[in-house]
Amino acid sequence: MTSPAISVVVPMHNEQMVLPELLRRVGSVLSEMPGGPHEMIFVDDGSSDGTLQILEEAASGDTRISVIVFARNFGHQPALTAALDYVFGRCHRDSRRRSTGSSGIDSRAGGEIPGRI
């Protein structure tokens, strides 16, 4: 499989009410963007609602979606860090700015994308 061009990373905590619309919108935008495939990595940060079930169902029907599951809520920054450790996209926004210069854009080749992490 070709490495993803763009990686979208989204931490989630109890987002079942807005998640279906987010999936629809991000999926639609990525489908229209040239240079694919692209990927979406969602981190369920210890949700106690139906967020995980929605993410699992979405991942089973869309190979661009990967899901990382935390056993409890660790917070926004640890969720982003965990997701960025699994990014395969050649271009993604890295808020940690590790060896990417001032823009924070990391361009690197990745490997295979699992359907779920």
Backbone torsions as a table, in degrees:
resi	resn	phi	psi	omega
1	MET	NA	143.9	178.3
2	THR	-72.6	142.8	177.4
3	SER	-63.5	142.2	177.6
4	PRO	-62.6	148.6	177.4
5	ALA	-85.1	-44.1	-177.2
6	ILE	-126.2	136.2	176.0
7	SER	-114.4	128.7	175.5
8	VAL	-109.8	123.7	-176.6
9	VAL	-113.1	126.8	-176.6
10	VAL	-135.0	113.1	171.9
11	PRO	-77.7	141.9	-177.1
12	MET	-130.8	138.9	171.8
13	HIS	-146.5	110.3	179.7
14	ASN	52.4	58.6	-175.6
15	GLU	-114.5	23.1	-174.1
16	GLN	-59.1	-28.3	-177.9
17	MET	-73.1	-32.2	-176.6
18	VAL	-105.8	-13.4	-174.1
19	LEU	-60.8	-45.1	179.6
20	PRO	-57.4	-40.6	179.2
21	GLU	-69.6	-38.9	176.5
22	LEU	-61.3	-45.7	178.4
23	LEU	-59.5	-44.1	-179.8
24	ARG	-62.4	-47.6	-175.8
25	ARG	-69.0	-47.5	-179.4
26	VAL	-65.6	-42.3	177.7
27	GLY	-59.7	-41.5	179.2
28	SER	-64.5	-45.1	179.4
29	VAL	-62.6	-46.1	-179.2
30	LEU	-65.0	-34.7	178.9
31	SER	-64.4	-30.9	-178.8
32	GLU	-88.5	-11.7	-178.2
33	MET	-82.0	132.8	177.7
34	PRO	-71.8	165.6	173.8
35	GLY	86.0	9.6	-177.9
36	GLY	-64.6	177.4	10.7
37	PRO	-76.1	160.6	176.6
38	HIS	-120.9	170.3	-179.9
39	GLU	-137.0	155.1	174.0
40	MET	-125.0	125.9	178.0
41	ILE	-116.4	118.2	179.3
42	PHE	-108.4	138.6	175.6
43	VAL	-113.5	115.9	173.5
44	ASP	-84.2	105.5	-173.5
45	ASP	-89.5	60.1	175.8
46	GLY	74.4	33.2	-179.5
47	SER	-61.5	145.5	177.2
48	SER	-111.6	4.2	176.7
49	ASP	-102.9	-150.1	-177.4
50	GLY	-92.6	15.3	-178.1
51	THR	-56.0	-49.5	-177.1
52	LEU	-61.4	-41.8	-179.8
53	GLN	-62.7	-40.8	178.6
54	ILE	-65.0	-43.5	179.4
55	LEU	-63.3	-43.3	179.9
56	GLU	-62.9	-42.0	178.8
57	GLU	-64.7	-43.0	179.5
58	ALA	-63.4	-42.6	-179.4
59	ALA	-65.6	-33.1	-179.9
60	SER	-69.5	-22.5	-179.3
61	GLY	-106.4	-2.0	-176.5
62	ASP	-143.4	110.1	-176.2
63	THR	-67.4	-12.1	177.9
64	ARG	-77.1	-13.0	-174.0
65	ILE	-99.8	129.2	171.6
66	SER	-120.8	148.8	-178.0
67	VAL	-128.6	130.1	172.7
68	ILE	-110.2	134.3	-175.7
69	VAL	-118.2	124.0	172.7
70	PHE	-95.2	141.6	-179.9
71	ALA	-70.3	-24.9	177.2
72	ARG	-147.3	175.3	-179.6
73	ASN	-78.6	117.8	177.9
74	PHE	-104.3	-14.9	179.5
75	GLY	108.2	166.4	-174.2
76	HIS	-60.3	-52.1	-175.9
77	GLN	-64.3	-46.0	175.8
78	PRO	-60.6	-33.8	178.2
79	ALA	-66.3	-43.6	176.9
80	LEU	-63.0	-43.6	179.8
81	THR	-60.1	-44.9	179.0
82	ALA	-61.5	-43.4	-179.8
83	ALA	-65.0	-41.8	-178.5
84	LEU	-66.2	-23.7	175.0
85	ASP	-68.8	-19.5	-178.5
86	TYR	-107.6	2.7	-178.6
87	VAL	-67.3	133.0	176.3
88	PHE	-111.8	-10.7	-175.9
89	GLY	-60.9	147.0	177.7
90	ARG	-72.7	-18.0	-179.9
91	CYS	-143.3	122.4	177.0
92	HIS	-151.9	159.1	178.1
93	ARG	-87.3	119.2	-178.7
94	ASP	-111.9	106.4	-176.3
95	SER	-69.1	-12.6	178.9
96	ARG	-83.9	-11.9	176.6
97	ARG	51.6	41.5	179.6
98	ARG	-77.2	116.1	177.0
99	SER	42.0	43.1	-179.6
100	THR	-118.9	-0.7	-175.3
101	GLY	84.0	-173.2	-174.2
102	SER	-73.3	-19.4	-177.5
103	SER	-75.4	-24.2	-177.6
104	GLY	76.9	8.2	178.4
105	ILE	-91.1	124.5	-179.0
106	ASP	-107.0	117.0	176.6
107	SER	-109.5	112.2	179.6
108	ARG	-153.8	154.8	178.9
109	ALA	-84.6	148.0	179.6
110	GLY	-120.1	-165.6	-178.2
111	GLY	-119.5	-151.2	-179.2
112	GLU	-67.9	148.7	177.4
113	ILE	-102.6	122.3	172.9
114	PRO	-73.5	153.1	176.7
115	GLY	-66.4	-30.0	179.0
116	ARG	-152.1	141.2	179.6
117	ILE	-102.4	NA	NA
